Amino acid sequence: MRQIVLDTETTGLDPAAGHRIIEIGCVELLDRRLTRNNFHQYLQPDREIDPGAVQVHGITNEFLRDKPRFADIAADFIDYIRGAELIIHNVPFDVGFLNHELSLWQEGTPFIDSLCRITDTLALARSLHPGQRNSLDALCRRYEVDNSRRDRHGALLDAEILADLYLTMSGGQVSLSLGVRSASKTGAVRTGPGQPATQRPSLVVVRANTEELAAHQARLAAIDEASNGNCLWIKDPSL
């Protein structure tokens, strides 16, 4: 099962008013495990960023001046997400912007909805916590997910935080980091596979000493006496 946790930052709130995507951040999960095969790209929008948006994410026109345009990375982005399930907080916003960018890129390009299944974590949170605040920060407080680095919005950082939240909200955190970061020729941050298992350090095994073994046996004897001889660990030592 391949899932992509995705977030964007934009020049403003409405693509119909000509606003554009300026950052895409994606985090890959395979069978609910983080792979570090992430996709991250800043984009030149060819328009001014609203001052209110700059206050939210801190990204300026000057910073984006030498960044690629969506058309430069569109094919790589589609290849990366195709066939995956997208995990997004507030789907209408991000998918609306992504579909707008695709329509500007090439006429007849399939929209995101036809390339991927999509899960809205905002809708999930509202079903789990009706009547409560379900912003990313509110959910982090509720589920005790660390968002201390989030002094401002950022697509990749928010996607990483959302991945932790999604795994927790949908059945518990089950993650495993498997790789290290590298940069592509376009500037998009991608990551390759991690070290083979044969190259990883051996796990440290700490065995109980004599005193600890004796204390364990004493505890089992007490449990057996209190349960009228029904201590399973004595009946079947293999448990």
Sequence and secondary structure as in RCSB ss.txt:
>XXXX:A:sequence
MRQIVLDTETTGLDPAAGHRIIEIGCVELLDRRLTRNNFHQYLQPDREIDPGAVQVHGITNEFLRDKPRFADIAA
DFIDYIRGAELIIHNVPFDVGFLNHELSLWQEGTPFIDSLCRITDTLALARSLHPGQRNSLDALCRRYEVDNSRR
DRHGALLDAEILADLYLTMSGGQVSLSLGVRSASKTGAVRTGPGQPATQRPSLVVVRANTEELAAHQARLAAIDE
ASNGNCLWIKDPSL
>XXXX:A:secstr
 EEEEEEEEESSS GGGT  EEEEEEEEEETTEE    EEEE   SS   HHHHHHH   HHHHTTS  HHHHHH
HHHHHHTTSEEEESSHHHHHHHHHHHHHHHSTT   HHHHSEEEEHHHHHHHHSTTS  SHHHHHHHHT   TT 
SS  HHHHHHHHHHHHHHHTT         EEE TTS EEE     GGGS         HHHHHHHHHHHHHHHH
HTTS  HHHH TT 
